[in-house]
């Protein structure tokens, strides 16, 4: 337990240091996130997702992201292929002003997820390819996501378990510039039951010339659509 707590505090200090070291703008934003993965059949699942992103704690909209998709399990509870669509509405600030403009993006994506377990450490790898239809452009992007969950008071991610969560995700373009961004995240989570859990944490997003810290409130819903 002491080793796990030391890991959590080390990760928190690293995230704070990264956000200070790289940031040109130190305002902290906040993302409210809902992730749903509903089992439709033994092989098929429906992914549904809402992200409400703010420049501040709440009310100053940065982005609204809606994402959905249909997945197919190659093996039971693991190795999932998914095809999906996302819509992104954004209100970025115009450079050097307090004025905003609005943008819309439509996105197709394909991904593969695989999971592993080493002792108490649960690991997830996600490989995602995105076709981004911007208002005046089209871009291809690849994303690699590595996440881990470590239960603290129980051996498994089960009811009433507190756990540590962390991930790193890198975004790469197929044209120039190749590097788009990198996201580093650490959080404390709680498992309500087999179908619901929640996390509160901090994410640092590093881009080519800027960095920004974001609080995150995340709710996970795995309630199946139909009983077996």
Buried (B, 14 or more C-beta within 10 A) or exposed (E): EEEBEEBBEEBBEBBBEBBEEBBEEEEBBBBBBBBBBBBEEEEBBBBBBBBBBBBEEEEBBBBBBEBBBBBEBEEEEEEBEBEBEBEBEBBEEEEEEEEBEEEEBEBBBBBBBBBEEEEBEBBBEBEBBBEBEEEEEEBEBBBEBEBBBBBBEBEEBEEEBEBBBBBEBBBBBEEEEEEBBBBBBBBBBBBEEEBBBBBEBBBBBBBEEEBBBBBBBBBBBBEBEEEE
